[in-house]
Amino acid sequence: MRIAIYLSILMLAIGCQSPKKNSDKPIVSVSIAPQKYFIERLAGDAIEVNVMIPKGAEHATYAPSASQIKKLDQSIAYFKMGHLGFEAAWNEKLKAANPTMKWYDLSEGIQVIQGGHHHHDHGHDHGHSCTCSAGADPHTWTSPVEVKHIMKNLKDHLSELFPATKDVIAANYESFISELDAMDERLSTIQQKNDKLTFMIFHPAYTYLARAYGFNQLTIEFEGKTPTPARLKSTIEEARANKIKTIYIQQEFDQSNAEIIAKEIGAKTVQVNPLSENWKQQMENFISQLEKQ
């Protein structure tokens, strides 16, 4: 109910503004910045991409601004990531804001990870209650294996929307797939050298990558919340037992507990940003860190 009232106020505010100037480019809307990167890799700068969740925001709790709703009103299509909390909360209201906009789900064809087992864990449970839709882990874009599915979906949908540029989209798709193959090869090499590789991160953002390559992802966050002192103590013991030397942290989450653990076990902290618009750079940086383990 509160979302409906909020959206009505936004739409009223937009209606009171001066007449909108349509963009020279077709506009599509997406949930997170990595999707903007994926679209631009296929279509170049021919499309304007409206990102609904801005830098540093948490996707489960973010509410869109008036300017974003205005861009949404001009969009011809919305590309859902698939299982984000934002999408679950706002799906129907965003559809109501622009009834003519086409909707596409980029998670189609991906075997979604459900429930609390948010990593490849060799029988242990270090997962959390995911702030996403229907208990599904939403972080499909952090594994090159799943990104291949995402890009195939995107290629098909963009070709449908823009048939005149489908040959360019197809050529760019093949080029990007070759880059994903190179990432996959690097990660497979890591797996061959260290098939028991374990890494620790505050929020479980690399669950699909861990599943794809048999890695073990340990998380500091527990059941979607900051750990209690007792839980923190057991996490420190777990980190020490697994000889964790690097703890990964994300900017949108509290870093204090990661720093406490790092100090206790003599590890370093490294910031990662799975929500960065520069998706390739972030992925290569993370893979480079794994190669050092």
C-alpha positions as CSV (number, residue, x, y, z in Angstrom):
1,M,0.0,0.0,0.0
2,R,2.8,2.4,0.9
3,I,4.6,1.7,-2.4
4,A,1.4,2.5,-4.3
5,I,1.0,5.8,-2.4
6,Y,4.7,6.6,-3.0
7,L,4.4,5.9,-6.7
8,S,1.3,8.0,-7.0
9,I,3.1,11.0,-5.4
10,L,6.0,10.5,-7.7
11,M,3.8,10.4,-10.8
12,L,1.9,13.5,-9.6
13,A,5.2,15.3,-9.2
14,I,6.4,14.3,-12.6
15,G,3.1,15.4,-14.1
16,C,3.5,18.9,-12.6
17,Q,6.9,19.3,-14.4
18,S,7.3,20.9,-17.7
19,P,6.6,18.7,-20.7
20,K,9.2,16.0,-21.1
21,K,11.7,16.1,-23.9
22,N,12.0,12.7,-25.5
23,S,15.5,11.3,-25.8
24,D,17.0,11.1,-29.3
25,K,17.9,7.5,-28.5
26,P,15.5,4.7,-27.5
27,I,15.5,4.2,-23.7
28,V,15.5,0.9,-21.9
29,S,15.4,0.5,-18.1
30,V,17.3,-2.0,-16.0
31,S,17.7,-2.8,-12.3
32,I,21.5,-2.6,-11.8
33,A,24.6,-1.1,-13.4
34,P,26.2,-4.4,-14.7
35,Q,23.1,-4.7,-17.0
36,K,24.0,-1.3,-18.5
37,Y,27.5,-2.7,-19.2
38,F,26.0,-5.8,-20.9
39,I,23.6,-3.8,-23.1
40,E,26.3,-1.4,-24.2
41,R,28.7,-4.3,-25.1
42,L,26.0,-5.5,-27.5
43,A,24.4,-2.3,-28.8
44,G,27.2,0.3,-28.2
45,D,25.8,3.8,-27.5
46,A,22.8,3.4,-29.7
47,I,20.5,2.9,-26.7
48,E,20.1,5.0,-23.5
49,V,20.1,2.8,-20.4
50,N,18.2,3.9,-17.4
51,V,19.6,2.2,-14.2
52,M,17.1,2.1,-11.4
53,I,19.4,1.2,-8.5
54,P,22.2,3.7,-8.2
55,K,25.8,3.3,-7.0
56,G,26.1,2.4,-3.4
57,A,22.4,1.5,-2.9
58,E,21.2,-1.8,-1.5
59,H,18.9,-3.5,-4.0
60,A,16.5,-5.0,-1.4
61,T,15.5,-1.7,0.1
62,Y,15.9,1.0,-2.6
63,A,13.0,3.1,-3.7
64,P,13.2,4.8,-7.1
65,S,13.4,8.6,-7.5
66,A,11.1,10.9,-9.5
67,S,13.7,11.3,-12.3
68,Q,14.1,7.5,-12.6
69,I,10.3,7.1,-12.9
70,K,10.3,9.7,-15.6
71,K,12.9,7.8,-17.5
72,L,10.9,4.7,-16.9
73,D,7.9,6.4,-18.5
74,Q,9.9,6.9,-21.6
75,S,11.4,3.4,-21.8
76,I,10.3,0.9,-24.4
77,A,11.5,-2.1,-22.4
78,Y,12.6,-3.2,-18.9
79,F,15.2,-5.9,-18.4
80,K,14.8,-7.6,-15.1
81,M,17.9,-9.2,-13.6
82,G,15.5,-11.8,-12.3
83,H,15.4,-12.2,-8.6
84,L,16.3,-8.9,-7.0
85,G,14.4,-7.7,-3.9
86,F,13.8,-4.4,-5.7
87,E,12.2,-6.2,-8.6
88,A,10.0,-8.2,-6.4
89,A,8.8,-5.2,-4.4
90,W,8.4,-2.8,-7.4
91,N,7.5,-5.1,-10.3
92,E,3.8,-4.4,-10.5
93,K,4.0,-0.7,-9.7
94,L,6.7,-0.1,-12.4
95,K,4.5,-1.9,-14.9
96,A,1.6,0.3,-13.9
97,A,3.8,3.4,-14.4
98,N,4.4,2.4,-18.1
99,P,1.8,-0.2,-19.3
100,T,3.2,-0.2,-22.9
101,M,6.8,-1.1,-21.8
102,K,7.9,-4.6,-22.7
103,W,9.4,-6.8,-19.9
104,Y,12.2,-9.3,-20.2
105,D,13.7,-11.6,-17.6
106,L,17.5,-12.1,-18.0
107,S,17.6,-15.1,-15.6
108,E,15.8,-17.3,-18.0
109,G,17.6,-20.6,-18.5
110,I,19.7,-20.3,-15.3
111,Q,19.5,-22.9,-12.6
112,V,18.7,-20.6,-9.7
113,I,20.1,-21.3,-6.3
114,Q,17.4,-21.4,-3.7
115,G,17.2,-21.1,0.1
116,G,20.1,-20.6,2.5
117,H,22.8,-22.6,0.6
118,H,24.4,-19.6,-1.1
119,H,27.7,-21.2,-2.1
120,H,29.4,-24.5,-2.8
121,D,29.9,-25.6,0.8
122,H,30.9,-29.2,1.0
123,G,28.1,-29.9,3.5
124,H,28.3,-26.9,5.7
125,D,25.7,-24.1,5.9
126,H,27.1,-20.6,5.9
127,G,24.3,-19.1,3.9
128,H,21.8,-16.4,4.6
129,S,18.1,-15.6,4.1
130,C,18.4,-13.8,0.8
131,T,16.9,-10.4,0.4
132,C,15.5,-11.3,-3.0
133,S,12.4,-12.8,-4.6
134,A,11.0,-16.2,-3.5
135,G,14.3,-17.0,-1.6
136,A,16.3,-17.2,-4.8
137,D,19.9,-16.0,-4.8
138,P,19.9,-13.1,-7.3
139,H,23.7,-12.7,-8.0
140,T,23.6,-14.5,-11.4
141,W,25.8,-11.8,-13.0
142,T,28.9,-12.6,-10.9
143,S,29.8,-15.9,-12.7
144,P,30.9,-16.0,-16.4
145,V,29.0,-19.3,-16.7
146,E,25.7,-17.6,-15.9
147,V,26.6,-14.4,-17.7
148,K,26.7,-16.5,-20.9
149,H,23.0,-17.3,-20.4
150,I,22.3,-13.6,-19.6
151,M,24.0,-12.4,-22.7
152,K,22.2,-15.0,-24.9
153,N,18.9,-13.7,-23.5
154,L,19.9,-10.1,-24.0
155,K,21.0,-10.8,-27.6
156,D,17.7,-12.3,-28.5
157,H,15.6,-9.6,-26.8
158,L,17.6,-6.7,-28.2
159,S,17.5,-8.2,-31.7
160,E,13.7,-8.4,-31.3
161,L,13.5,-4.8,-30.2
162,F,16.0,-3.5,-32.8
163,P,15.9,-5.8,-35.8
164,A,17.8,-3.3,-38.0
165,T,20.9,-3.7,-35.8
166,K,20.7,-7.5,-35.1
167,D,23.9,-8.2,-37.2
168,V,25.9,-5.7,-35.1
169,I,24.4,-7.1,-31.9
170,A,25.3,-10.7,-33.0
171,A,28.9,-9.7,-33.9
172,N,29.4,-7.9,-30.5
173,Y,27.8,-10.9,-28.8
174,E,30.4,-13.3,-30.3
175,S,33.2,-11.0,-29.3
176,F,32.0,-10.8,-25.7
177,I,31.5,-14.5,-25.4
178,S,35.1,-15.0,-26.3
179,E,36.1,-12.8,-23.4
180,L,33.8,-14.8,-21.1
181,D,35.5,-18.0,-22.3
182,A,38.9,-16.5,-21.3
183,M,37.5,-15.7,-17.8
184,D,36.2,-19.3,-17.6
185,E,39.6,-20.7,-18.6
186,R,41.3,-18.6,-15.8
187,L,38.8,-19.8,-13.2
188,S,39.1,-23.4,-14.4
189,T,42.9,-23.2,-14.1
190,I,42.4,-22.0,-10.5
191,Q,40.1,-24.9,-9.8
192,Q,42.7,-27.4,-11.2
193,K,45.4,-25.9,-9.0
194,N,43.3,-25.6,-5.9
195,D,40.1,-27.7,-5.9
196,K,39.5,-26.8,-2.2
197,L,39.8,-23.0,-2.7
198,T,37.9,-21.2,0.1
199,F,37.3,-17.4,0.2
200,M,35.4,-15.2,2.7
201,I,33.2,-12.3,1.9
202,F,30.7,-10.2,4.0
203,H,27.7,-10.6,1.7
204,P,27.5,-13.8,-0.5
205,A,27.8,-12.1,-3.9
206,Y,29.8,-14.9,-5.7
207,T,27.6,-17.9,-5.0
208,Y,27.1,-18.8,-8.6
209,L,30.8,-18.5,-9.3
210,A,31.5,-20.8,-6.3
211,R,29.0,-23.3,-7.6
212,A,30.4,-23.3,-11.1
213,Y,34.0,-23.9,-10.1
214,G,33.7,-25.9,-6.9
215,F,34.9,-23.1,-4.6
216,N,33.8,-22.6,-1.0
217,Q,32.3,-19.2,-0.2
218,L,32.2,-18.4,3.5
219,T,30.1,-15.4,4.6
220,I,30.3,-13.0,7.5
221,E,26.7,-11.9,7.2
222,F,24.3,-14.4,8.7
223,E,20.6,-14.8,7.7
224,G,20.8,-11.5,6.0
225,K,22.0,-9.7,9.1
226,T,25.1,-8.5,10.8
227,P,26.4,-11.4,13.0
228,T,25.9,-11.5,16.7
229,P,29.1,-11.6,18.9
230,A,28.8,-15.4,19.3
231,R,28.4,-15.8,15.5
232,L,31.3,-13.5,14.9
233,K,33.5,-15.6,17.2
234,S,32.6,-18.8,15.4
235,T,33.3,-17.0,12.0
236,I,36.7,-16.0,13.3
237,E,37.4,-19.6,14.2
238,E,36.2,-20.8,10.8
239,A,38.3,-18.3,9.0
240,R,41.4,-19.4,11.0
241,A,40.7,-23.0,10.3
242,N,40.4,-22.4,6.6
243,K,43.6,-20.2,6.6
244,I,41.8,-17.2,5.2
245,K,44.3,-14.5,4.1
246,T,41.9,-12.2,2.3
247,I,38.4,-11.0,3.3
248,Y,36.3,-9.4,0.6
249,I,34.0,-6.5,1.5
250,Q,31.4,-4.5,-0.5
251,Q,30.9,-0.8,-0.2
252,E,27.1,-1.0,0.5
253,F,27.6,-3.1,3.6
254,D,29.1,-2.4,7.0
255,Q,32.8,-3.2,7.0
256,S,33.6,-3.2,10.7
257,N,33.0,-6.9,11.3
258,A,35.2,-7.9,8.3
259,E,38.0,-5.7,9.7
260,I,37.6,-7.3,13.2
261,I,38.0,-10.7,11.7
262,A,40.9,-9.7,9.5
263,K,42.7,-8.2,12.5
264,E,42.1,-11.3,14.6
265,I,43.5,-13.7,12.0
266,G,46.1,-11.5,10.3
267,A,44.3,-11.3,7.0
268,K,43.9,-8.3,4.7
269,T,40.6,-6.8,3.4
270,V,40.0,-6.2,-0.3
271,Q,37.0,-4.2,-1.6
272,V,35.0,-5.7,-4.4
273,N,32.1,-4.1,-6.2
274,P,29.8,-6.6,-7.9
275,L,27.4,-3.8,-8.7
276,S,29.9,-1.8,-10.6
277,E,29.0,-0.6,-14.1
278,N,32.5,-1.6,-15.2
279,W,31.6,-5.3,-14.9
280,K,34.6,-6.7,-16.7
281,Q,37.2,-4.8,-14.7
282,Q,35.6,-5.9,-11.4
283,M,35.4,-9.5,-12.4
284,E,39.0,-9.6,-13.6
285,N,40.1,-7.9,-10.4
286,F,38.3,-10.6,-8.3
287,I,39.7,-13.4,-10.4
288,S,43.2,-12.0,-10.0
289,Q,42.7,-12.1,-6.2
290,L,41.7,-15.7,-6.4
291,E,44.7,-16.5,-8.5
292,K,46.9,-15.3,-5.6
293,Q,45.5,-17.8,-3.1
